[in-house]
Amino acid sequence: MLTEIFLAFRYLFRGQARHLSFIGIMSVAGIVLGVATVIVAVSIVNGIDGSLIQRIMKFKYHLVLDSADKDKLFNLQEVMGKKEEVKEASLSARTQVFARVDDTIIPLVVRGFDLGKLTKEHFFSKYIKEEFRDSGFFVGRGLQRRFYLDDLIEFYPLKKKLSLEKEKIRGYFETGLYDLDNYYLIADLERVKNLSPNYHLFLGLRLNKPYAADELAKEISENNPQIIASTWTSSNQELFATLRLEKIALFIILTLIIIIASFNIFATLTVKVVEKTKDIGVLKSIGFTSRKILSVFTLQGLILGIIGALAGVGLGLGVCHLLEKYPVIKLPQEVFFTEYLPVTVNLAEVAVIGLVAVFISFLSSIWPALRACHLCPTEALRYE
């Protein structure tokens, strides 16, 4: 096998300077650019998806418990609050109002927390940008900017007999999520209950390990059949399914780039077979088997693939590092939920991309290698 490796390197790196031929350089360059493109594209998608998931988990509860019996929720709150895996267990309510701004009617969601117990540790405290009184509604920053809300907000609550009500604005919040910042109001829990008889009361849990929500939900449902438990993953199934499909489609499309780039290796080795026809005849005449000839040329494809994959991984990681360190590409927040282009490198995916590139390069070398190993020694020697 050492002889085959020696010949593969000798055919690949020719001349006294041991340099790659021009066509070999172009073959490697194609793989390098293909691998780097895939790594950068996948890392950007990971960054956008990760940023979105992180923001969803920051504002929403990891586990929501519903029951027709509201007393059960109060009892369950005490039980859940004592569990080690639960960081926070709090009752929350949700209803809807129709806000009136000049001649425009806007449907808004009103979310209620126990703001009397609002501390710096409460997750909502992180999103409060301004607070200038002790009562009233917190208004999303996007909603405030769109309609120039200042001191009061007028609205129709969900009641049989609609009547216009007014509420002072307590302050402004900003989560970075377009829907929340533009269509949500935050109020005290008791205020939401009094707004309308049509409100949804539930128990929200925030966990130390968000991905353990499914296991805890299963445990709660088994011990409390009347409790409906929904996790942050189950309530966003469509979103996560879309993100997975997006990543699979992106990976397939970008893999085609590497396949196209590998045609350069196919062309390179085909030219090599033609150039080395006489050498192949000599090697076969001194006892080289077809299998060894096959190994020499497949090894050349493998070497080109490894060089291209390593250089492509280096280039891709370098570009990702620059994009992460210098976030200069701005994005529309209402679409991508983040101000700058996020980049998250997954080393496992990088390794898979590199291995796929090497494997495709190896496959592209098989046909030229088969052509070389099937050459007849007499015809090969007569070639020159």
C-alpha positions as CSV (number, residue, x, y, z in Angstrom):
1,M,0.0,0.0,0.0
2,L,3.0,2.3,0.6
3,T,3.9,2.1,-3.0
4,E,0.5,3.1,-4.1
5,I,0.5,6.1,-1.8
6,F,4.0,7.1,-3.0
7,L,2.9,7.0,-6.6
8,A,-0.3,8.9,-5.9
9,F,1.7,11.7,-4.3
10,R,4.3,11.6,-7.1
11,Y,1.6,11.9,-9.8
12,L,-0.2,14.6,-8.0
13,F,2.8,16.7,-7.0
14,R,5.0,16.9,-10.0
15,G,8.3,18.5,-10.7
16,Q,11.3,19.2,-8.5
17,A,9.3,21.9,-6.6
18,R,6.6,19.3,-5.8
19,H,3.8,21.6,-6.7
20,L,0.2,20.8,-7.8
21,S,-0.6,21.2,-11.4
22,F,-2.8,24.1,-12.4
23,I,-5.8,21.8,-13.1
24,G,-5.2,20.2,-9.7
25,I,-5.2,23.6,-8.0
26,M,-8.5,24.4,-9.7
27,S,-10.0,21.1,-8.5
28,V,-9.0,21.8,-4.9
29,A,-10.2,25.4,-5.2
30,G,-13.7,24.2,-6.2
31,I,-13.9,21.9,-3.2
32,V,-12.5,24.7,-0.9
33,L,-15.2,27.2,-2.0
34,G,-17.9,24.6,-1.9
35,V,-17.2,23.4,1.6
36,A,-16.7,27.0,2.9
37,T,-20.0,28.1,1.3
38,V,-21.9,25.2,3.0
39,I,-20.3,25.9,6.4
40,V,-21.1,29.6,6.3
41,A,-24.6,29.1,5.0
42,V,-25.5,26.4,7.6
43,S,-23.9,28.5,10.4
44,I,-26.0,31.5,9.5
45,V,-29.2,29.4,9.5
46,N,-28.1,28.0,12.9
47,G,-27.6,31.5,14.2
48,I,-31.0,32.7,13.0
49,D,-32.8,29.6,14.3
50,G,-30.9,29.6,17.6
51,S,-31.6,33.3,18.1
52,L,-35.3,32.8,17.5
53,I,-35.6,29.8,19.8
54,Q,-33.6,31.6,22.5
55,R,-36.0,34.6,22.4
56,I,-39.0,32.3,22.4
57,M,-37.7,30.5,25.5
58,K,-36.8,33.8,27.3
59,F,-40.4,35.3,27.2
60,K,-42.6,32.3,27.0
61,Y,-43.1,29.6,29.7
62,H,-41.3,26.3,29.2
63,L,-44.3,24.4,30.4
64,V,-48.0,25.6,30.6
65,L,-50.6,23.8,32.8
66,D,-54.3,24.2,32.1
67,S,-57.3,23.0,34.0
68,A,-61.1,23.7,34.1
69,D,-60.8,23.7,37.9
70,K,-58.9,26.9,38.7
71,D,-58.4,25.8,42.4
72,K,-56.3,23.0,41.1
73,L,-54.0,25.5,39.5
74,F,-53.5,27.3,42.8
75,N,-52.7,24.0,44.6
76,L,-50.4,22.9,41.8
77,Q,-48.5,26.2,41.9
78,E,-47.4,25.4,45.5
79,V,-46.4,21.9,44.6
80,M,-44.5,22.9,41.4
81,G,-42.7,25.8,43.1
82,K,-41.0,23.3,45.5
83,K,-39.6,21.1,42.7
84,E,-35.8,21.4,42.2
85,E,-36.1,21.5,38.4
86,V,-38.6,24.4,38.5
87,K,-37.1,27.8,38.5
88,E,-40.4,29.7,38.6
89,A,-44.1,28.7,38.9
90,S,-46.5,31.6,38.4
91,L,-50.2,32.0,37.5
92,S,-50.9,34.0,34.4
93,A,-54.0,35.2,32.5
94,R,-54.6,36.2,28.9
95,T,-57.5,38.0,27.3
96,Q,-58.1,40.2,24.3
97,V,-59.1,43.8,23.8
98,F,-59.8,46.1,20.9
99,A,-57.7,49.2,21.2
100,R,-58.9,52.5,19.6
101,V,-56.3,54.8,18.2
102,D,-57.9,57.8,16.5
103,D,-60.2,56.1,13.9
104,T,-58.4,52.8,14.0
105,I,-59.4,49.7,15.9
106,I,-56.6,47.2,16.7
107,P,-57.0,43.8,18.3
108,L,-54.4,43.4,21.1
109,V,-53.6,40.6,23.6
110,V,-53.5,41.4,27.3
111,R,-51.2,39.2,29.3
112,G,-51.4,39.3,33.1
113,F,-48.7,38.5,35.7
114,D,-48.6,39.1,39.4
115,L,-46.8,42.4,39.0
116,G,-47.1,43.0,42.8
117,K,-44.3,40.3,43.1
118,L,-42.3,41.7,40.2
119,T,-38.6,41.5,41.1
120,K,-35.4,41.8,39.2
121,E,-35.3,38.0,39.0
122,H,-38.7,37.8,37.3
123,F,-38.2,37.1,33.6
124,F,-40.4,40.0,32.5
125,S,-38.2,42.5,34.4
126,K,-35.5,42.0,31.8
127,Y,-37.7,43.5,29.1
128,I,-38.9,46.6,30.8
129,K,-37.4,49.6,29.1
130,E,-39.3,52.4,31.0
131,E,-41.6,52.4,34.0
132,F,-43.0,55.7,35.2
133,R,-46.0,54.7,37.5
134,D,-47.1,51.8,39.7
135,S,-50.3,50.9,37.9
136,G,-51.7,50.5,34.3
137,F,-50.6,48.7,31.2
138,F,-47.1,48.0,30.0
139,V,-47.1,48.7,26.3
140,G,-44.9,47.1,23.7
141,R,-42.3,49.4,22.3
142,G,-43.3,48.7,18.7
143,L,-46.9,49.5,19.4
144,Q,-46.0,52.7,21.2
145,R,-43.8,53.9,18.3
146,R,-46.4,53.0,15.6
147,F,-49.2,55.0,17.2
148,Y,-47.3,57.5,19.3
149,L,-48.9,56.3,22.5
150,D,-48.0,58.5,25.4
151,D,-50.1,58.5,28.6
152,L,-53.4,56.7,28.0
153,I,-54.7,53.8,25.9
154,E,-58.4,53.5,25.0
155,F,-59.9,50.0,24.4
156,Y,-63.0,47.9,24.2
157,P,-62.8,44.7,26.5
158,L,-64.4,41.4,25.5
159,K,-67.9,41.9,27.1
160,K,-71.4,41.4,25.9
161,K,-72.0,45.1,26.0
162,L,-69.0,46.9,24.5
163,S,-68.0,50.1,26.3
164,L,-64.9,52.2,25.8
165,E,-62.5,52.1,28.7
166,K,-59.3,53.9,29.4
167,E,-56.1,52.8,31.1
168,K,-52.9,54.6,32.0
169,I,-49.7,53.5,30.4
170,R,-47.4,52.2,33.2
171,G,-44.3,51.8,31.0
172,Y,-42.8,50.2,27.9
173,F,-41.3,46.8,27.3
174,E,-39.3,45.4,24.4
175,T,-38.6,41.7,23.8
176,G,-37.2,41.8,20.3
177,L,-40.1,39.6,19.0
178,Y,-42.2,41.5,16.5
179,D,-45.6,40.1,17.5
180,L,-45.1,40.7,21.2
181,D,-43.7,44.2,20.9
182,N,-46.5,45.3,18.5
183,Y,-49.6,43.4,19.7
184,Y,-49.2,42.8,23.4
185,L,-50.1,44.6,26.6
186,I,-48.9,43.5,30.0
187,A,-51.0,44.1,33.1
188,D,-51.4,42.9,36.7
189,L,-53.1,39.5,37.0
190,E,-56.1,40.8,38.9
191,R,-56.6,43.6,36.4
192,V,-56.8,41.1,33.5
193,K,-59.4,39.1,35.4
194,N,-61.5,42.2,35.9
195,L,-61.3,43.3,32.3
196,S,-63.6,40.6,31.0
197,P,-65.2,37.3,32.1
198,N,-63.6,35.8,29.0
199,Y,-60.0,35.2,30.1
200,H,-57.7,32.2,30.1
201,L,-56.0,31.4,33.4
202,F,-53.1,29.0,33.4
203,L,-50.0,28.1,35.4
204,G,-46.7,28.8,33.7
205,L,-43.5,27.0,34.7
206,R,-39.9,28.1,33.8
207,L,-37.4,25.3,34.2
208,N,-33.7,25.2,34.9
209,K,-33.3,22.9,31.9
210,P,-35.9,23.9,29.2
211,Y,-35.4,20.7,27.2
212,A,-36.6,18.6,30.2
213,A,-40.1,20.1,29.8
214,D,-41.5,17.1,27.9
215,E,-40.4,14.7,30.7
216,L,-41.9,16.8,33.4
217,A,-45.1,17.3,31.4
218,K,-45.5,13.5,31.1
219,E,-45.0,13.1,34.9
220,I,-47.6,15.8,35.7
221,S,-50.2,14.4,33.2
222,E,-49.8,10.9,34.7
223,N,-50.3,12.1,38.3
224,N,-53.0,14.7,37.4
225,P,-55.3,13.5,34.7
226,Q,-57.4,16.7,34.8
227,I,-54.4,18.8,34.0
228,I,-53.5,19.6,30.4
229,A,-49.7,20.1,30.0
230,S,-48.2,21.7,26.9
231,T,-44.5,22.4,26.5
232,W,-42.8,25.1,24.6
233,T,-41.7,22.6,22.0
234,S,-45.2,21.1,21.4
235,S,-46.7,24.6,21.1
236,N,-44.2,25.5,18.4
237,Q,-44.2,22.3,16.5
238,E,-44.9,23.9,13.2
239,L,-42.1,26.4,13.6
240,F,-39.5,23.7,14.5
241,A,-40.7,21.5,11.7
242,T,-40.3,24.4,9.3
243,L,-36.8,25.1,10.6
244,R,-35.8,21.4,10.3
245,L,-37.1,21.3,6.7
246,E,-35.3,24.5,5.9
247,K,-32.0,23.1,7.1
248,I,-32.4,19.8,5.2
249,A,-33.3,21.6,2.0
250,L,-30.3,24.0,2.5
251,F,-28.0,21.1,3.1
252,I,-29.1,19.3,0.0
253,I,-28.8,22.3,-2.2
254,L,-25.4,23.2,-0.9
255,T,-24.2,19.6,-1.2
256,L,-25.0,19.9,-4.9
257,I,-22.4,22.7,-5.0
258,I,-19.8,20.3,-3.6
259,I,-20.8,17.7,-6.2
260,I,-20.5,20.2,-9.0
261,A,-17.1,21.2,-7.6
262,S,-16.0,17.5,-7.5
263,F,-16.4,17.3,-11.3
264,N,-13.1,19.2,-11.4
265,I,-11.5,16.3,-9.7
266,F,-13.1,13.9,-12.2
267,A,-11.7,16.0,-15.0
268,T,-8.2,16.2,-13.3
269,L,-7.9,12.5,-12.9
270,T,-9.2,11.8,-16.4
271,V,-6.4,14.0,-17.7
272,K,-3.9,12.2,-15.4
273,V,-4.9,8.8,-16.8
274,V,-4.3,10.1,-20.3
275,E,-0.9,11.7,-19.2
276,K,0.2,8.5,-17.4
277,T,-0.9,5.9,-19.9
278,K,2.7,4.9,-20.6
279,D,3.5,4.7,-16.9
280,I,0.4,2.5,-16.4
281,G,1.6,0.2,-19.1
282,V,5.1,0.0,-17.5
283,L,3.7,-0.6,-14.0
284,K,1.4,-3.4,-15.3
285,S,4.3,-5.0,-17.3
286,I,6.4,-5.2,-14.1
287,G,3.7,-6.9,-12.1
288,F,1.4,-4.2,-10.9
289,T,-2.2,-5.5,-10.6
290,S,-5.3,-3.7,-11.7
291,R,-6.3,-3.3,-8.1
292,K,-3.1,-1.5,-7.3
293,I,-3.5,0.8,-10.3
294,L,-7.1,1.5,-9.1
295,S,-5.7,2.4,-5.6
296,V,-3.2,4.8,-7.1
297,F,-5.8,6.9,-8.8
298,T,-8.5,6.7,-6.2
299,L,-5.9,7.9,-3.6
300,Q,-5.3,10.9,-5.8
301,G,-8.9,11.8,-5.6
302,L,-8.9,11.2,-1.8
303,I,-5.9,13.4,-1.3
304,L,-7.4,16.2,-3.4
305,G,-10.6,15.9,-1.4
306,I,-8.9,15.9,2.0
307,I,-6.8,19.0,1.0
308,G,-9.9,20.8,-0.3
309,A,-12.0,19.8,2.7
310,L,-9.4,20.9,5.3
311,A,-8.8,24.2,3.5
312,G,-12.6,24.7,3.0
313,V,-13.3,24.1,6.7
314,G,-10.5,26.6,7.6
315,L,-11.9,29.2,5.3
316,G,-15.5,28.7,6.3
317,L,-14.7,28.9,10.1
318,G,-12.6,32.0,9.4
319,V,-15.5,33.7,7.6
320,C,-17.9,32.7,10.4
321,H,-15.5,34.1,13.0
322,L,-15.3,37.4,11.2
323,L,-19.1,37.7,10.8
324,E,-19.5,36.8,14.5
325,K,-16.8,39.3,15.7
326,Y,-17.8,42.1,13.4
327,P,-21.6,42.1,13.1
328,V,-22.0,44.6,10.3
329,I,-24.8,43.0,8.2
330,K,-28.2,44.3,9.4
331,L,-31.4,42.4,9.2
332,P,-35.1,43.5,9.4
333,Q,-36.1,42.6,13.0
334,E,-39.7,42.0,12.2
335,V,-38.7,39.2,9.9
336,F,-35.6,37.6,11.5
337,F,-36.1,38.7,15.2
338,T,-32.5,40.0,15.4
339,E,-30.8,43.2,14.4
340,Y,-27.6,41.7,13.0
341,L,-26.8,38.6,11.0
342,P,-26.2,35.9,13.7
343,V,-23.7,33.1,13.2
344,T,-23.6,29.9,15.3
345,V,-21.0,27.2,14.3
346,N,-21.9,23.6,15.1
347,L,-18.6,21.6,15.0
348,A,-20.5,18.3,14.5
349,E,-22.1,19.7,11.3
350,V,-18.8,21.1,10.2
351,A,-17.2,17.6,10.6
352,V,-20.1,16.0,8.6
353,I,-19.7,18.6,5.8
354,G,-15.9,18.0,5.6
355,L,-16.4,14.2,5.5
356,V,-19.2,14.5,2.8
357,A,-16.8,16.6,0.7
358,V,-14.0,13.9,1.0
359,F,-16.5,11.1,0.2
360,I,-17.8,12.9,-2.9
361,S,-14.3,13.6,-4.0
362,F,-13.4,9.9,-3.6
363,L,-16.5,8.9,-5.6
364,S,-15.6,11.2,-8.4
365,S,-12.2,9.5,-8.7
366,I,-13.6,6.0,-9.2
367,W,-14.5,6.2,-12.9
368,P,-11.1,7.5,-14.1
369,A,-9.4,5.0,-11.8
370,L,-11.4,2.1,-13.3
371,R,-10.5,3.3,-16.8
372,A,-6.8,3.3,-15.8
373,C,-6.9,-0.2,-14.2
374,H,-8.6,-1.7,-17.3
375,L,-5.9,-0.4,-19.7
376,C,-4.2,-3.2,-21.6
377,P,-0.3,-3.1,-21.0
378,T,0.5,-3.6,-24.7
379,E,-1.9,-0.8,-25.8
380,A,-0.6,1.4,-23.0
381,L,3.0,1.0,-24.1
382,R,2.1,1.5,-27.7
383,Y,0.4,4.8,-26.8
384,E,3.7,6.7,-26.9
